[in-house]
Amino acid sequence: MAITARFGFIQTRVILAFFYAMLIGPTSLILAVTGRDLLDKRHLGAKETAWQEADSAKPDLERAKRMS
């Protein structure tokens, strides 16, 4: 069991590294090269807030029934 536990630990690290290298790494590189800001924080100044008003409808009984 000790050998299988070590093998599982190493296998997990290899799988995580593979997915990072194949998915997250290239995606972040493409976003950095194109200059995209997915959080829309680039236009904020030092003391501004990122708060945005919600586009929500008035609460009513029919809407509450659909949500549950």
QUIRA-V517242 format. One record per residue. N is the residue number from 1. RES is the residue in one letter. SS is DSSP state (H for helix, E for strand, - for the rest). PSI is psi as a letter, one per 30 degrees, with the letter a starting at -180 (none if undefined). Layout:
n=N res=RES ss=SS psi=PSI
n=N res=RES ss=SS psi=PSI
This chain:
n=1 res=M ss=- psi=e
n=2 res=A ss=H psi=e
n=3 res=I ss=H psi=e
n=4 res=T ss=H psi=e
n=5 res=A ss=H psi=e
n=6 res=R ss=H psi=e
n=7 res=F ss=H psi=e
n=8 res=G ss=H psi=e
n=9 res=F ss=H psi=e
n=10 res=I ss=H psi=e
n=11 res=Q ss=H psi=e
n=12 res=T ss=H psi=e
n=13 res=R ss=H psi=e
n=14 res=V ss=H psi=e
n=15 res=I ss=H psi=e
n=16 res=L ss=H psi=e
n=17 res=A ss=H psi=e
n=18 res=F ss=H psi=e
n=19 res=F ss=H psi=e
n=20 res=Y ss=H psi=e
n=21 res=A ss=H psi=e
n=22 res=M ss=H psi=f
n=23 res=L ss=H psi=e
n=24 res=I ss=H psi=e
n=25 res=G ss=H psi=e
n=26 res=P ss=H psi=e
n=27 res=T ss=H psi=e
n=28 res=S ss=H psi=e
n=29 res=L ss=H psi=e
n=30 res=I ss=H psi=e
n=31 res=L ss=H psi=e
n=32 res=A ss=H psi=e
n=33 res=V ss=H psi=e
n=34 res=T ss=H psi=f
n=35 res=G ss=- psi=g
n=36 res=R ss=- psi=k
n=37 res=D ss=- psi=j
n=38 res=L ss=- psi=f
n=39 res=L ss=- psi=f
n=40 res=D ss=- psi=h
n=41 res=K ss=- psi=f
n=42 res=R ss=- psi=e
n=43 res=H ss=- psi=f
n=44 res=L ss=- psi=k
n=45 res=G ss=- psi=a
n=46 res=A ss=- psi=e
n=47 res=K ss=- psi=g
n=48 res=E ss=- psi=l
n=49 res=T ss=- psi=l
n=50 res=A ss=- psi=g
n=51 res=W ss=- psi=k
n=52 res=Q ss=- psi=k
n=53 res=E ss=- psi=k
n=54 res=A ss=- psi=k
n=55 res=D ss=- psi=i
n=56 res=S ss=- psi=l
n=57 res=A ss=- psi=l
n=58 res=K ss=- psi=k
n=59 res=P ss=- psi=k
n=60 res=D ss=- psi=l
n=61 res=L ss=H psi=e
n=62 res=E ss=H psi=e
n=63 res=R ss=H psi=e
n=64 res=A ss=H psi=e
n=65 res=K ss=H psi=e
n=66 res=R ss=H psi=e
n=67 res=M ss=H psi=f
n=68 res=S ss=- psi=none
